[in-house]
Amino acid sequence: MNIRLMKMFDAVFGRLAVSLMPRPAHQGISGTISSILIIRPGGIGDAVLLIPVILAIRKKYSSATITLLAERRNSAVFELCTECDHVLQYDRPADLFAALRGRYDVVIDTEQWHRLSAVIARLTRAPLLIGYATNERARLFSNPVPYSHDDYEADSFLNLHEPLEIKPSHIPERFLTLPSDAVATVEGLLDELKTKPFITIFAGASIPERRWGTERFRQVAEQLAVSGYSVVVVGGGEERKKGEEIVAGGLGLNLAGLTSLIETAAVIARSRLVISGDSGVLHLAVGLNVPTVSLFGPGIAAKWAPRGEMHIVLNHNLSCSPCTRFGTTPPCPIGARCLQEISVDEVVHAVGRLLART
């Protein structure tokens, strides 16, 4: 799916569709809740941080059927959640039609800004429709929920509990579950490292403003090698060449492009810590209770950065950052200084502090 095209389509046709659809009446819980649809478009990170909500819903409504309507690019995340009964993809027409034909007591739209997911929620005609009141999309929900850029995203998702009469809950230290076959596959891939400790690096980013630089990650790997640590580079096929440059000369393994999302999670679970920018890989580490050193600049650290003593966030807090809003980062006229000014020594020092702490 062309993400930019979809955003443009949403801005025009999504806004029009919202204006034409009737408002639902406000609803409370009435009767038994036996079927729930949760809509989660977007990237990997949002999907990961949504899983504590699914776990809390299952705890409250243990016999309900929980269906996820996700995207191709993030649907695999829900293989790491044992409480999803069905996972559909809304960018597959057959799956979208199946979701619209379903009968639900509750539909929860977890999209934060764009409108088409709210339109899909309204088309299900479920009596209880829950979603964020961030723009005109609010009129399509029986129970709109406030949203703030100042809240950690996992907490924002937990706010969707309120209309379901679920008591406020905390985020578990570990909330992702690894399939045994993925663990076995990764054991084979990591065999050449034997028992040597390693640190996972994700050097990728979807846009230039979020890229710290392959050469800098290479220098980090060199300094970690002096301390006795190998590195394992993960990512998609587009990161394969970068991974080779980072580990060249025997500094570790390049698994970029060689593992599925679930297998990447299994690699992370085996590592001492993860070094990453603001990415889905970073949130996988959080869900697996693995320490992280993260590099922030354009993204909103208050909303997306991991929290707690197991995580160190590097952020120079320039006056022009953060600049990302609702998943969109504008082109940077000063070369993303907010990120580029983070030094190799800062990253290595943070890794050392974290290893000593954990």
One Martini backbone bead per residue (centre of mass of N, CA, C, O) as a GRO file, in nm:
protein
  358
    1MET     BB    1   0.096   0.036   0.022
    2ASN     BB    2   0.042   0.375  -0.028
    3ILE     BB    3   0.067   0.591   0.224
    4ARG     BB    4   0.041   0.871   0.099
    5LEU     BB    5  -0.213   0.814  -0.067
    6MET     BB    6  -0.393   0.737   0.174
    7LYS     BB    7  -0.378   1.013   0.317
    8MET     BB    8  -0.505   1.174   0.085
    9PHE     BB    9  -0.768   1.015   0.068
   10ASP     BB   10  -0.855   1.068   0.359
   11ALA     BB   11  -0.867   1.383   0.352
   12VAL     BB   12  -1.103   1.374   0.143
   13PHE     BB   13  -1.295   1.111   0.163
   14GLY     BB   14  -1.304   1.080   0.467
   15ARG     BB   15  -1.433   1.354   0.533
   16LEU     BB   16  -1.686   1.311   0.362
   17ALA     BB   17  -1.791   1.050   0.493
   18VAL     BB   18  -1.824   1.161   0.778
   19SER     BB   19  -2.038   1.388   0.700
   20LEU     BB   20  -2.262   1.165   0.587
   21MET     BB   21  -2.281   1.024   0.851
   22PRO     BB   22  -2.443   0.912   1.112
   23ARG     BB   23  -2.496   0.951   1.431
   24PRO     BB   24  -2.453   0.795   1.715
   25ALA     BB   25  -2.552   0.682   2.002
   26HIS     BB   26  -2.506   0.681   2.314
   27GLN     BB   27  -2.327   0.423   2.507
   28GLY     BB   28  -2.358   0.145   2.707
   29ILE     BB   29  -2.354  -0.124   2.890
   30SER     BB   30  -2.548  -0.402   2.737
   31GLY     BB   31  -2.515  -0.688   2.822
   32THR     BB   32  -2.348  -0.913   2.639
   33ILE     BB   33  -2.004  -0.962   2.552
   34SER     BB   34  -1.902  -1.161   2.251
   35SER     BB   35  -1.799  -0.927   2.036
   36ILE     BB   36  -1.479  -0.798   1.908
   37LEU     BB   37  -1.354  -0.509   1.735
   38ILE     BB   38  -1.017  -0.425   1.629
   39ILE     BB   39  -0.865  -0.134   1.499
   40ARG     BB   40  -0.519  -0.151   1.333
   41PRO     BB   41  -0.352   0.057   1.185
   42GLY     BB   42  -0.030   0.083   1.064
   43GLY     BB   43   0.234   0.016   1.250
   44ILE     BB   44   0.422  -0.168   1.468
   45GLY     BB   45   0.426   0.001   1.729
   46ASP     BB   46   0.122   0.032   1.774
   47ALA     BB   47   0.061  -0.272   1.789
   48VAL     BB   48   0.231  -0.337   2.035
   49LEU     BB   49   0.096  -0.113   2.235
   50LEU     BB   50  -0.195  -0.259   2.218
   51ILE     BB   51  -0.177  -0.535   2.372
   52PRO     BB   52  -0.256  -0.456   2.666
   53VAL     BB   53  -0.552  -0.412   2.588
   54ILE     BB   54  -0.621  -0.699   2.503
   55LEU     BB   55  -0.555  -0.830   2.776
   56ALA     BB   56  -0.769  -0.668   2.939
   57ILE     BB   57  -1.016  -0.758   2.781
   58ARG     BB   58  -0.985  -1.061   2.833
   59LYS     BB   59  -1.007  -1.043   3.143
   60LYS     BB   60  -1.301  -0.924   3.138
   61TYR     BB   61  -1.375  -1.092   2.847
   62SER     BB   62  -1.318  -1.420   2.827
   63SER     BB   63  -1.559  -1.514   2.601
   64ALA     BB   64  -1.476  -1.336   2.386
   65THR     BB   65  -1.444  -1.235   2.058
   66ILE     BB   66  -1.129  -1.142   1.902
   67THR     BB   67  -1.087  -0.900   1.645
   68LEU     BB   68  -0.847  -0.808   1.398
   69LEU     BB   69  -0.794  -0.500   1.208
   70ALA     BB   70  -0.537  -0.471   0.991
   71GLU     BB   71  -0.228  -0.480   0.834
   72ARG     BB   72   0.018  -0.611   0.657
   73ARG     BB   73   0.256  -0.450   0.813
   74ASN     BB   74   0.120  -0.541   1.128
   75SER     BB   75  -0.020  -0.827   1.171
   76ALA     BB   76   0.217  -1.006   1.291
   77VAL     BB   77   0.216  -0.899   1.582
   78PHE     BB   78  -0.042  -1.082   1.675
   79GLU     BB   79   0.139  -1.343   1.716
   80LEU     BB   80   0.231  -1.214   2.011
   81CYS     BB   81  -0.079  -1.274   2.079
   82THR     BB   82  -0.293  -1.500   2.257
   83GLU     BB   83  -0.588  -1.316   2.242
   84CYS     BB   84  -0.632  -1.366   1.934
   85ASP     BB   85  -0.868  -1.507   1.721
   86HIS     BB   86  -0.856  -1.283   1.484
   87VAL     BB   87  -0.686  -1.185   1.168
   88LEU     BB   88  -0.721  -0.900   0.969
   89GLN     BB   89  -0.706  -0.725   0.643
   90TYR     BB   90  -0.799  -0.418   0.506
   91ASP     BB   91  -0.598  -0.455   0.236
   92ARG     BB   92  -0.803  -0.700   0.201
   93PRO     BB   93  -1.100  -0.734   0.067
   94ALA     BB   94  -1.200  -0.999   0.199
   95ASP     BB   95  -1.144  -0.907   0.491
   96LEU     BB   96  -1.313  -0.651   0.495
   97PHE     BB   97  -1.583  -0.786   0.433
   98ALA     BB   98  -1.579  -0.973   0.678
   99ALA     BB   99  -1.583  -0.747   0.888
  100LEU     BB  100  -1.853  -0.608   0.786
  101ARG     BB  101  -2.027  -0.881   0.829
  102GLY     BB  102  -1.998  -0.869   1.109
  103ARG     BB  103  -2.093  -0.923   1.456
  104TYR     BB  104  -2.096  -0.663   1.705
  105ASP     BB  105  -2.079  -0.515   2.024
  106VAL     BB  106  -1.778  -0.409   1.963
  107VAL     BB  107  -1.593  -0.115   1.845
  108ILE     BB  108  -1.236  -0.042   1.807
  109ASP     BB  109  -1.070   0.256   1.722
  110THR     BB  110  -0.706   0.314   1.723
  111GLU     BB  111  -0.692   0.545   1.555
  112GLN     BB  112  -0.573   0.887   1.578
  113TRP     BB  113  -0.674   1.046   1.283
  114HIS     BB  114  -0.780   0.898   1.066
  115ARG     BB  115  -1.104   0.823   0.902
  116LEU     BB  116  -1.159   0.541   0.766
  117SER     BB  117  -1.176   0.367   1.024
  118ALA     BB  118  -1.432   0.509   1.128
  119VAL     BB  119  -1.607   0.425   0.892
  120ILE     BB  120  -1.583   0.123   0.936
  121ALA     BB  121  -1.701   0.120   1.217
  122ARG     BB  122  -1.981   0.238   1.136
  123LEU     BB  123  -2.055   0.006   0.922
  124THR     BB  124  -2.107  -0.222   1.142
  125ARG     BB  125  -2.334  -0.129   1.357
  126ALA     BB  126  -2.245  -0.112   1.629
  127PRO     BB  127  -2.346  -0.006   1.939
  128LEU     BB  128  -2.031   0.009   2.028
  129LEU     BB  129  -1.830   0.302   1.965
  130ILE     BB  130  -1.472   0.338   1.972
  131GLY     BB  131  -1.277   0.655   1.978
  132TYR     BB  132  -1.098   0.917   1.868
  133ALA     BB  133  -1.124   1.286   1.932
  134THR     BB  134  -0.931   1.455   1.693
  135ASN     BB  135  -1.181   1.505   1.500
  136GLU     BB  136  -1.452   1.451   1.297
  137ARG     BB  137  -1.452   1.141   1.375
  138ALA     BB  138  -1.613   1.159   1.648
  139ARG     BB  139  -1.914   1.137   1.519
  140LEU     BB  140  -1.884   0.800   1.481
  141PHE     BB  141  -1.907   0.777   1.796
  142SER     BB  142  -2.055   0.680   2.090
  143ASN     BB  143  -1.745   0.677   2.234
  144PRO     BB  144  -1.549   0.919   2.276
  145VAL     BB  145  -1.188   0.978   2.306
  146PRO     BB  146  -0.932   1.120   2.428
  147TYR     BB  147  -0.625   1.291   2.302
  148SER     BB  148  -0.260   1.294   2.367
  149HIS     BB  149   0.079   1.394   2.315
  150ASP     BB  150   0.159   1.360   2.639
  151ASP     BB  151   0.112   1.056   2.608
  152TYR     BB  152   0.173   0.752   2.632
  153GLU     BB  153   0.065   0.532   2.404
  154ALA     BB  154  -0.023   0.299   2.588
  155ASP     BB  155  -0.205   0.487   2.760
  156SER     BB  156  -0.391   0.580   2.534
  157PHE     BB  157  -0.506   0.299   2.484
  158LEU     BB  158  -0.615   0.252   2.777
  159ASN     BB  159  -0.847   0.470   2.750
  160LEU     BB  160  -1.040   0.268   2.587
  161HIS     BB  161  -1.164   0.124   2.844
  162GLU     BB  162  -1.384   0.300   2.979
  163PRO     BB  163  -1.650   0.210   2.815
  164LEU     BB  164  -1.589  -0.103   2.934
  165GLU     BB  165  -1.541  -0.101   3.245
  166ILE     BB  166  -1.228  -0.083   3.288
  167LYS     BB  167  -0.991  -0.082   3.492
  168PRO     BB  168  -0.718   0.051   3.563
  169SER     BB  169  -0.406  -0.036   3.407
  170HIS     BB  170  -0.110  -0.186   3.369
  171ILE     BB  171   0.196  -0.243   3.224
  172PRO     BB  172   0.356  -0.498   3.151
  173GLU     BB  173   0.677  -0.597   3.135
  174ARG     BB  174   0.558  -0.847   2.970
  175PHE     BB  175   0.345  -0.882   2.648
  176LEU     BB  176   0.505  -1.094   2.480
  177THR     BB  177   0.473  -1.392   2.268
  178LEU     BB  178   0.665  -1.663   2.167
  179PRO     BB  179   0.701  -1.875   1.929
  180SER     BB  180   0.866  -2.175   1.917
  181ASP     BB  181   0.959  -2.175   1.616
  182ALA     BB  182   1.112  -1.904   1.625
  183VAL     BB  183   1.313  -1.980   1.843
  184ALA     BB  184   1.444  -2.217   1.689
  185THR     BB  185   1.541  -2.061   1.443
  186VAL     BB  186   1.725  -1.858   1.599
  187GLU     BB  187   1.918  -2.057   1.724
  188GLY     BB  188   2.046  -2.126   1.450
  189LEU     BB  189   2.137  -1.834   1.363
  190LEU     BB  190   2.312  -1.801   1.651
  191ASP     BB  191   2.526  -2.032   1.672
  192GLU     BB  192   2.805  -1.880   1.609
  193LEU     BB  193   2.799  -1.726   1.895
  194LYS     BB  194   2.697  -1.901   2.104
  195THR     BB  195   2.757  -1.750   2.428
  196LYS     BB  196   2.785  -1.478   2.323
  197PRO     BB  197   2.724  -1.169   2.376
  198PHE     BB  198   2.459  -0.946   2.252
  199ILE     BB  199   2.368  -0.670   2.034
  200THR     BB  200   2.103  -0.501   1.905
  201ILE     BB  201   2.061  -0.358   1.572
  202PHE     BB  202   1.873  -0.075   1.440
  203ALA     BB  203   1.928   0.124   1.132
  204GLY     BB  204   1.653   0.198   1.045
  205ALA     BB  205   1.429   0.398   0.823
  206SER     BB  206   1.169   0.558   0.645
  207ILE     BB  207   1.332   0.832   0.690
  208PRO     BB  208   1.590   1.054   0.693
  209GLU     BB  209   1.521   1.198   0.977
  210ARG     BB  210   1.574   0.887   1.124
  211ARG     BB  211   1.882   0.876   1.039
  212TRP     BB  212   2.198   0.829   1.182
  213GLY     BB  213   2.402   0.610   1.056
  214THR     BB  214   2.608   0.361   0.956
  215GLU     BB  215   2.889   0.454   1.059
  216ARG     BB  216   2.802   0.488   1.355
  217PHE     BB  217   2.720   0.198   1.406
  218ARG     BB  218   3.000   0.086   1.344
  219GLN     BB  219   3.147   0.231   1.580
  220VAL     BB  220   2.985   0.095   1.799
  221ALA     BB  221   3.067  -0.197   1.731
  222GLU     BB  222   3.371  -0.157   1.781
  223GLN     BB  223   3.345  -0.080   2.086
  224LEU     BB  224   3.195  -0.336   2.177
  225ALA     BB  225   3.418  -0.540   2.102
  226VAL     BB  226   3.619  -0.447   2.324
  227SER     BB  227   3.392  -0.551   2.549
  228GLY     BB  228   3.277  -0.843   2.420
  229TYR     BB  229   3.067  -0.758   2.192
  230SER     BB  230   2.833  -0.838   1.983
  231VAL     BB  231   2.645  -0.793   1.682
  232VAL     BB  232   2.295  -0.767   1.572
  233VAL     BB  233   2.138  -0.724   1.270
  234VAL     BB  234   1.825  -0.579   1.197
  235GLY     BB  235   1.573  -0.617   0.935
  236GLY     BB  236   1.523  -0.552   0.628
  237GLY     BB  237   1.628  -0.577   0.305
  238GLU     BB  238   1.711  -0.264   0.297
  239GLU     BB  239   1.938  -0.333   0.541
  240ARG     BB  240   2.158  -0.529   0.437
  241LYS     BB  241   2.398  -0.344   0.359
  242LYS     BB  242   2.429  -0.203   0.629
  243GLY     BB  243   2.491  -0.459   0.792
  244GLU     BB  244   2.757  -0.530   0.652
  245GLU     BB  245   2.905  -0.269   0.739
  246ILE     BB  246   2.878  -0.306   1.051
  247VAL     BB  247   3.010  -0.625   1.064
  248ALA     BB  248   3.265  -0.595   0.939
  249GLY     BB  249   3.528  -0.805   1.058
  250GLY     BB  250   3.367  -0.969   1.296
  251LEU     BB  251   3.130  -0.807   1.479
  252GLY     BB  252   2.898  -1.010   1.357
  253LEU     BB  253   2.556  -1.018   1.260
  254ASN     BB  254   2.354  -1.032   0.956
  255LEU     BB  255   1.981  -1.037   0.961
  256ALA     BB  256   1.898  -0.866   0.743
  257GLY     BB  257   1.633  -1.014   0.559
  258LEU     BB  258   1.619  -1.316   0.733
  259THR     BB  259   1.368  -1.220   0.906
  260SER     BB  260   1.099  -1.212   1.061
  261LEU     BB  261   0.925  -1.048   1.288
  262ILE     BB  262   0.918  -1.283   1.492
  263GLU     BB  263   1.223  -1.350   1.473
  264THR     BB  264   1.320  -1.075   1.562
  265ALA     BB  265   1.200  -1.099   1.844
  266ALA     BB  266   1.378  -1.347   1.921
  267VAL     BB  267   1.644  -1.198   1.906
  268ILE     BB  268   1.585  -0.981   2.116
  269ALA     BB  269   1.535  -1.182   2.356
  270ARG     BB  270   1.857  -1.271   2.346
  271SER     BB  271   1.948  -0.995   2.416
  272ARG     BB  272   2.082  -0.747   2.615
  273LEU     BB  273   2.022  -0.522   2.390
  274VAL     BB  274   1.888  -0.221   2.227
  275ILE     BB  275   1.957  -0.034   1.926
  276SER     BB  276   1.754   0.259   1.844
  277GLY     BB  277   1.524   0.416   1.708
  278ASP     BB  278   1.218   0.525   1.620
  279SER     BB  279   1.057   0.206   1.643
  280GLY     BB  280   0.926  -0.107   1.625
  281VAL     BB  281   1.171  -0.252   1.749
  282LEU     BB  282   1.170  -0.098   2.013
  283HIS     BB  283   0.882  -0.209   2.105
  284LEU     BB  284   0.956  -0.502   2.112
  285ALA     BB  285   1.153  -0.478   2.346
  286VAL     BB  286   0.951  -0.378   2.552
  287GLY     BB  287   0.754  -0.633   2.527
  288LEU     BB  288   1.026  -0.823   2.618
  289ASN     BB  289   1.204  -0.689   2.843
  290VAL     BB  290   1.430  -0.514   2.691
  291PRO     BB  291   1.680  -0.324   2.678
  292THR     BB  292   1.736   0.034   2.586
  293VAL     BB  293   1.872   0.243   2.321
  294SER     BB  294   1.753   0.562   2.222
  295LEU     BB  295   1.685   0.773   1.930
  296PHE     BB  296   1.590   1.117   1.946
  297GLY     BB  297   1.389   1.388   1.766
  298PRO     BB  298   1.129   1.406   1.578
  299GLY     BB  299   1.007   1.251   1.791
  300ILE     BB  300   0.790   1.187   2.061
  301ALA     BB  301   0.906   1.095   2.360
  302ALA     BB  302   0.657   1.105   2.548
  303LYS     BB  303   0.504   0.892   2.357
  304TRP     BB  304   0.756   0.672   2.247
  305ALA     BB  305   0.939   0.637   2.476
  306PRO     BB  306   1.078   0.454   2.688
  307ARG     BB  307   1.032   0.335   3.022
  308GLY     BB  308   1.261   0.330   3.267
  309GLU     BB  309   1.561   0.178   3.388
  310MET     BB  310   1.593  -0.003   3.109
  311HIS     BB  311   1.599   0.294   2.976
  312ILE     BB  312   1.766   0.499   2.724
  313VAL     BB  313   1.730   0.840   2.624
  314LEU     BB  314   1.833   1.015   2.333
  315ASN     BB  315   1.801   1.382   2.363
  316HIS     BB  316   1.855   1.726   2.262
  317ASN     BB  317   1.612   1.922   2.248
  318LEU     BB  318   1.541   2.098   2.028
  319SER     BB  319   1.341   2.361   1.939
  320CYS     BB  320   1.231   2.193   1.668
  321SER     BB  321   1.177   1.963   1.871
  322PRO     BB  322   0.931   1.801   1.786
  323CYS     BB  323   0.770   1.738   1.441
  324THR     BB  324   0.581   1.510   1.484
  325ARG     BB  325   0.243   1.428   1.348
  326PHE     BB  326   0.057   1.172   1.305
  327GLY     BB  327   0.311   1.028   1.134
  328THR     BB  328   0.430   1.317   1.040
  329THR     BB  329   0.733   1.427   0.874
  330PRO     BB  330   0.898   1.687   0.792
  331PRO     BB  331   1.114   1.833   0.615
  332CYS     BB  332   1.455   1.908   0.684
  333PRO     BB  333   1.656   2.206   0.666
  334ILE     BB  334   1.896   2.082   0.895
  335GLY     BB  335   1.950   1.766   0.889
  336ALA     BB  336   1.864   1.651   1.161
  337ARG     BB  337   2.019   1.758   1.424
  338CYS     BB  338   1.876   1.621   1.663
  339LEU     BB  339   2.019   1.344   1.573
  340GLN     BB  340   2.317   1.405   1.464
  341GLU     BB  341   2.428   1.513   1.756
  342ILE     BB  342   2.450   1.233   1.828
  343SER     BB  343   2.694   1.041   1.962
  344VAL     BB  344   2.882   0.766   1.987
  345ASP     BB  345   2.965   0.803   2.284
  346GLU     BB  346   2.682   0.824   2.398
  347VAL     BB  347   2.591   0.542   2.323
  348VAL     BB  348   2.814   0.376   2.461
  349HIS     BB  349   2.768   0.491   2.743
  350ALA     BB  350   2.474   0.397   2.769
  351VAL     BB  351   2.532   0.098   2.744
  352GLY     BB  352   2.715   0.075   2.992
  353ARG     BB  353   2.510   0.171   3.201
  354LEU     BB  354   2.294  -0.044   3.141
  355LEU     BB  355   2.461  -0.299   3.191
  356ALA     BB  356   2.523  -0.225   3.489
  357ARG     BB  357   2.219  -0.201   3.580
  358THR     BB  358   2.116  -0.505   3.455
   0.00000   0.00000   0.00000
